[in-house]
Amino acid sequence: MVKNKRVVEKNNNQLPQWKKKQIIKKERSFVSAVKLVLLVLLLLGLVFVIYQIIVQLRKPRWDGRSNFNFTISWQDQFLVVSYKPSAKVASVLYIPADTYISLAKGFGEYPAGSVWPLGELEDFGGGRLAQLSAQHFLGVPIRGWGRVDESNNFFENDEKEIKVGKKELIVLFGKLIISRKTNIGLFDLVRLFYSLNSLPLSNFKYYSLQKTRSGEYVKLPDGSLVFKVKSEFLDSLVKEVFQDPSVIDEGIIWAVINDTDHRGMALETARLINNSGGEVTIVYDTDKPIAGGIYCREENICETYSVRMFAESLGLPIIIEDLNESRAEVVLVVDEKYWEKFYKR
């Protein structure tokens, strides 16, 4: 081996000077090409990261001023969190796993602890089903969902009861920021994290659905016990937890018209507006074809917080048109597209 090496070196020494320079030039060209490729890959990676950041910044789900309601699931537990920037208050509603609730998209009634696995099993999405079902069950706009893989023991107190205060909520948000198992953008997550962290401990309110005496345990045909909530008590609690101060202050009078083939749609949508702090005075079904949307009598009403918030939450267009509803300033019309979005499987 040593002999061969010496032979190669001897041969190289015997090469003409111009040939040696040519070999050295080729070697340097190869090294430069490799460096250039690595630099291009690094720049492409940097551009991708910057693009992702810009996407997060340009498409926030939250404007930083309106109420933000969202669900957090871990194992079989279910939370609905409401942050009210105007009041600087964060509320947490704990829905125990054995609470019997009516799910969205026609899935029927199930214990709350089954929502996430059912959504995954049906290839619908556990988070998506959790968000829509919380909105359907509580009658308030729910704007996002998150999932945390965490042991229940972390949230139990000395009496083995689940309780989520400021400390626990901040931990949950930290885990969501790291895992990104959520449909809330990173920009919004970070803003919510810092907003919640800046609140004093006294501005966190915790509610457990079963401790409000809003229902009772009943036995199902299969012998299992579930907690059934009475609707009249539920709406009273929901208003306490989720009413939006800005919606109350604006005091807009609403009408809700159902232009679908499915009865009860107007009442369900009116419940969502009422529970958020709005006032609905007219509710009815119609056979007259009207495109789904939020109709404002005047342009300035279209610019109000309430109209913009409900339009965004429900995915409805805002239209300046007077539908001649005597007392109503705003008319919300639900059509088949609306029904398909929130109810059709």
C-alpha positions as CSV (number, residue, x, y, z in Angstrom):
1,M,0.0,0.0,0.0
2,V,2.8,2.4,0.9
3,K,4.6,1.4,-2.2
4,N,1.5,2.2,-4.4
5,K,1.1,5.5,-2.7
6,R,4.7,6.4,-3.4
7,V,4.1,5.4,-7.0
8,V,1.1,7.7,-7.3
9,E,3.0,10.6,-5.7
10,K,5.9,10.0,-8.1
11,N,3.5,10.0,-11.1
12,N,1.9,13.2,-9.9
13,N,5.3,14.8,-9.5
14,Q,6.1,13.8,-13.1
15,L,3.0,15.6,-14.4
16,P,3.5,18.8,-16.3
17,Q,2.8,22.0,-14.3
18,W,-0.2,22.9,-16.4
19,K,-1.8,19.4,-15.7
20,K,-1.3,19.8,-11.9
21,K,-3.0,23.2,-12.0
22,Q,-5.9,21.7,-14.0
23,I,-6.4,19.0,-11.3
24,I,-6.2,21.5,-8.5
25,K,-8.7,23.7,-10.3
26,K,-11.2,20.8,-10.8
27,E,-10.9,19.9,-7.1
28,R,-11.6,23.5,-6.0
29,S,-14.6,23.7,-8.5
30,F,-16.1,20.6,-6.9
31,V,-15.7,21.9,-3.4
32,S,-17.2,25.2,-4.4
33,A,-20.2,23.5,-6.1
34,V,-20.9,21.5,-2.9
35,K,-20.7,24.7,-0.8
36,L,-23.1,26.4,-3.2
37,V,-25.6,23.5,-3.0
38,L,-25.5,23.5,0.8
39,L,-26.0,27.3,0.8
40,V,-29.0,27.0,-1.5
41,L,-30.6,24.3,0.7
42,L,-30.0,26.5,3.8
43,L,-31.6,29.5,2.1
44,L,-34.6,27.4,0.9
45,G,-35.1,26.2,4.5
46,L,-34.9,29.7,5.8
47,V,-37.5,30.9,3.2
48,F,-39.9,28.1,4.2
49,V,-39.7,29.0,7.9
50,I,-40.3,32.7,7.1
51,Y,-43.2,31.8,4.8
52,Q,-44.8,29.7,7.6
53,I,-44.4,32.6,10.0
54,I,-46.0,35.1,7.5
55,V,-48.9,32.7,7.0
56,Q,-49.5,32.5,10.7
57,L,-49.4,36.3,11.0
58,R,-51.6,37.0,8.0
59,K,-54.4,34.5,9.0
60,P,-55.1,34.9,12.7
61,R,-58.2,33.3,14.0
62,W,-58.5,35.9,16.7
63,D,-58.4,39.7,16.4
64,G,-57.1,40.1,20.0
65,R,-60.2,42.1,21.1
66,S,-63.1,39.7,20.8
67,N,-64.1,36.8,23.1
68,F,-62.2,33.6,22.2
69,N,-64.0,30.3,23.1
70,F,-62.2,27.0,22.5
71,T,-62.1,23.4,23.6
72,I,-59.2,21.5,25.1
73,S,-59.3,17.7,25.4
74,W,-57.0,15.4,27.2
75,Q,-57.5,11.7,27.6
76,D,-61.3,11.5,28.2
77,Q,-61.6,14.9,29.8
78,F,-63.3,17.9,28.2
79,L,-62.8,21.6,28.8
80,V,-64.3,24.7,27.2
81,V,-62.3,27.9,27.8
82,S,-63.5,31.4,27.3
83,Y,-61.1,34.4,27.3
84,K,-62.8,37.9,27.5
85,P,-60.2,40.6,26.7
86,S,-62.5,43.5,27.4
87,A,-63.3,42.2,30.9
88,K,-59.8,40.7,31.3
89,V,-61.4,37.4,32.6
90,A,-60.7,33.8,31.7
91,S,-63.4,31.2,32.5
92,V,-63.0,27.4,32.3
93,L,-66.0,25.1,32.1
94,Y,-65.2,21.5,32.9
95,I,-67.5,18.9,31.3
96,P,-66.9,15.6,33.0
97,A,-66.4,12.5,30.9
98,D,-69.7,10.9,31.8
99,T,-71.8,14.0,30.9
100,Y,-74.4,12.9,28.3
101,I,-74.4,15.5,25.4
102,S,-75.9,15.8,22.0
103,L,-73.1,15.8,19.4
104,A,-73.0,17.9,16.2
105,K,-73.3,16.5,12.7
106,G,-76.0,14.1,13.6
107,F,-73.7,11.7,15.6
108,G,-76.4,11.4,18.3
109,E,-76.0,11.5,22.1
110,Y,-72.8,10.2,23.7
111,P,-70.8,10.8,27.0
112,A,-68.5,13.7,26.6
113,G,-65.5,11.5,27.1
114,S,-66.3,9.7,23.8
115,V,-66.3,12.8,21.6
116,W,-62.6,12.7,20.6
117,P,-62.3,8.9,20.0
118,L,-65.6,8.9,18.1
119,G,-64.4,11.7,15.8
120,E,-61.1,9.8,15.2
121,L,-62.9,6.5,14.6
122,E,-65.3,8.0,12.1
123,D,-62.5,9.7,10.3
124,F,-64.1,13.0,11.0
125,G,-61.5,14.4,13.3
126,G,-61.6,14.4,17.1
127,G,-60.8,18.1,17.4
128,R,-63.3,19.1,14.8
129,L,-66.1,17.0,16.4
130,A,-65.2,18.4,19.8
131,Q,-65.4,22.0,18.6
132,L,-68.7,21.6,16.7
133,S,-70.2,19.5,19.5
134,A,-69.3,22.1,22.2
135,Q,-70.9,24.8,20.1
136,H,-74.0,22.6,19.5
137,F,-74.3,21.6,23.2
138,L,-73.6,25.0,24.8
139,G,-75.1,27.3,22.2
140,V,-72.1,29.7,21.9
141,P,-69.6,30.2,19.1
142,I,-66.6,27.9,19.6
143,R,-63.6,29.1,17.5
144,G,-61.0,26.4,18.0
145,W,-59.8,23.1,19.6
146,G,-56.7,21.7,21.2
147,R,-55.6,18.3,22.3
148,V,-53.1,17.6,25.1
149,D,-51.7,14.1,25.9
150,E,-51.5,14.5,29.6
151,S,-52.3,12.3,32.7
152,N,-55.4,13.3,34.5
153,N,-53.5,13.2,37.8
154,F,-51.8,16.5,37.0
155,F,-55.2,18.3,37.3
156,E,-56.5,16.6,40.4
157,N,-56.5,18.2,43.8
158,D,-56.4,16.5,47.2
159,E,-60.0,15.3,46.9
160,K,-59.2,13.7,43.5
161,E,-61.4,16.3,41.7
162,I,-60.5,17.9,38.4
163,K,-59.8,21.6,38.7
164,V,-58.1,23.9,36.2
165,G,-56.9,27.3,37.3
166,K,-54.4,29.7,36.0
167,K,-51.3,27.4,36.6
168,E,-52.9,24.4,34.9
169,L,-54.3,26.5,31.9
170,I,-50.9,28.0,31.3
171,V,-49.3,24.6,31.3
172,L,-51.9,23.3,28.8
173,F,-51.2,26.2,26.5
174,G,-47.5,25.6,26.7
175,K,-48.0,22.0,25.7
176,L,-50.2,23.1,22.8
177,I,-47.5,25.5,21.6
178,I,-45.0,22.7,21.6
179,S,-47.1,19.9,20.2
180,R,-49.2,22.0,17.8
181,K,-52.0,19.5,18.1
182,T,-54.6,22.2,17.5
183,N,-56.3,24.2,14.7
184,I,-55.4,27.5,16.4
185,G,-52.5,29.2,14.7
186,L,-49.1,29.6,16.4
187,F,-49.4,33.4,16.4
188,D,-52.8,33.2,18.2
189,L,-51.6,30.5,20.6
190,V,-48.7,32.7,21.7
191,R,-50.9,35.8,22.1
192,L,-53.4,33.9,24.1
193,F,-50.6,32.4,26.2
194,Y,-49.2,35.8,27.2
195,S,-52.7,37.3,27.6
196,L,-53.7,34.6,30.0
197,N,-50.4,34.6,31.8
198,S,-50.7,38.4,32.5
199,L,-54.1,38.0,34.2
200,P,-54.2,38.1,38.0
201,L,-55.2,34.8,39.7
202,S,-58.5,36.3,40.8
203,N,-59.6,36.8,37.2
204,F,-59.7,33.1,36.5
205,K,-63.1,31.4,37.1
206,Y,-63.7,27.7,37.2
207,Y,-67.0,25.9,36.7
208,S,-67.7,22.2,36.9
209,L,-70.9,21.2,35.1
210,Q,-71.8,18.5,37.6
211,K,-71.3,20.8,40.6
212,T,-73.8,23.4,39.3
213,R,-76.8,21.1,40.0
214,S,-77.9,21.5,36.4
215,G,-78.8,17.9,35.9
216,E,-78.9,14.4,37.4
217,Y,-77.6,10.9,36.9
218,V,-79.7,8.5,34.9
219,K,-79.3,4.9,33.9
220,L,-79.1,4.1,30.2
221,P,-80.6,0.9,28.7
222,D,-77.1,-0.8,28.7
223,G,-76.9,-0.2,32.5
224,S,-74.3,2.6,32.4
225,L,-74.8,5.8,34.5
226,V,-74.6,9.2,32.8
227,F,-75.1,12.7,33.9
228,K,-77.9,14.4,31.9
229,V,-78.1,18.2,31.9
230,K,-81.4,20.1,32.0
231,S,-81.5,22.6,29.2
232,E,-83.0,25.4,31.2
233,F,-80.3,25.3,33.8
234,L,-77.6,24.9,31.1
235,D,-78.4,28.1,29.3
236,S,-78.4,30.0,32.5
237,L,-74.9,28.8,33.3
238,V,-73.7,29.3,29.7
239,K,-74.8,33.0,29.8
240,E,-72.9,33.5,33.1
241,V,-69.7,31.9,31.6
242,F,-69.7,32.9,27.9
243,Q,-71.7,36.1,27.4
244,D,-69.7,38.6,25.5
245,P,-69.7,42.1,27.1
246,S,-69.2,43.8,23.7
247,V,-72.3,42.1,22.3
248,I,-74.4,43.2,25.4
249,D,-73.1,46.8,25.1
250,E,-74.1,47.1,21.5
251,G,-77.7,45.9,22.2
252,I,-78.5,45.0,18.6
253,I,-82.0,43.6,18.0
254,W,-81.9,40.4,15.8
255,A,-84.3,38.3,13.8
256,V,-83.5,34.7,12.8
257,I,-85.1,33.1,9.7
258,N,-84.8,29.4,8.8
259,D,-84.8,28.9,5.0
260,T,-84.0,25.2,5.2
261,D,-86.1,22.0,5.1
262,H,-85.1,21.3,8.7
263,R,-87.3,22.6,11.5
264,G,-85.7,24.0,14.6
265,M,-82.8,25.6,12.9
266,A,-83.9,29.2,13.6
267,L,-84.4,28.4,17.3
268,E,-81.0,26.8,17.7
269,T,-79.3,29.8,16.0
270,A,-81.3,32.2,18.1
271,R,-80.1,30.4,21.2
272,L,-76.5,30.9,20.1
273,I,-77.1,34.7,19.8
274,N,-79.0,34.9,23.1
275,N,-76.4,33.0,25.0
276,S,-73.7,35.3,23.6
277,G,-75.5,38.3,25.0
278,G,-77.6,39.3,22.0
279,E,-81.3,40.0,21.8
280,V,-83.5,38.0,19.4
281,T,-87.1,39.1,19.0
282,I,-88.2,37.4,15.8
283,V,-87.7,33.7,15.0
284,Y,-89.6,31.8,12.2
285,D,-89.3,29.4,9.3
286,T,-90.0,30.5,5.7
287,D,-90.6,29.0,2.3
288,K,-89.5,32.1,0.5
289,P,-86.0,31.5,-1.0
290,I,-83.5,33.8,0.8
291,A,-79.7,33.4,0.5
292,G,-78.0,32.6,3.8
293,G,-76.3,35.6,5.4
294,I,-76.5,38.4,7.9
295,Y,-78.6,41.2,6.6
296,C,-78.1,44.7,8.0
297,R,-80.6,47.5,7.6
298,E,-77.8,50.1,7.6
299,E,-74.1,50.1,6.6
300,N,-72.9,51.3,10.0
301,I,-74.6,48.3,11.7
302,C,-72.6,45.9,9.4
303,E,-69.5,47.4,10.9
304,T,-70.4,46.6,14.5
305,Y,-68.5,44.1,16.6
306,S,-71.6,41.8,17.0
307,V,-72.3,41.4,13.3
308,R,-68.6,40.8,12.4
309,M,-68.1,38.3,15.2
310,F,-71.2,36.2,14.3
311,A,-70.4,36.4,10.6
312,E,-66.9,35.0,11.2
313,S,-68.0,32.4,13.8
314,L,-70.8,31.1,11.6
315,G,-69.2,31.5,8.2
316,L,-72.0,33.8,6.9
317,P,-71.6,36.8,4.5
318,I,-72.6,40.3,5.6
319,I,-75.2,41.9,3.3
320,I,-76.5,45.5,3.4
321,E,-80.2,45.0,2.7
322,D,-83.4,45.8,4.6
323,L,-85.6,42.6,4.8
324,N,-88.5,44.6,6.3
325,E,-88.5,42.9,9.7
326,S,-90.3,45.5,11.7
327,R,-88.2,45.6,14.9
328,A,-85.0,43.9,13.9
329,E,-81.9,45.8,13.0
330,V,-80.2,42.7,11.8
331,V,-81.6,39.6,10.2
332,L,-79.7,36.3,10.2
333,V,-80.8,33.8,7.5
334,V,-79.8,30.2,7.7
335,D,-80.0,28.2,4.5
336,E,-79.1,24.6,3.3
337,K,-75.4,25.5,3.0
338,Y,-75.4,26.5,6.7
339,W,-77.2,23.3,7.7
340,E,-74.7,21.2,5.7
341,K,-71.7,23.0,7.4
342,F,-72.8,22.4,10.9
343,Y,-75.3,19.5,10.8
344,K,-74.8,17.2,7.8
345,R,-72.4,14.3,8.2
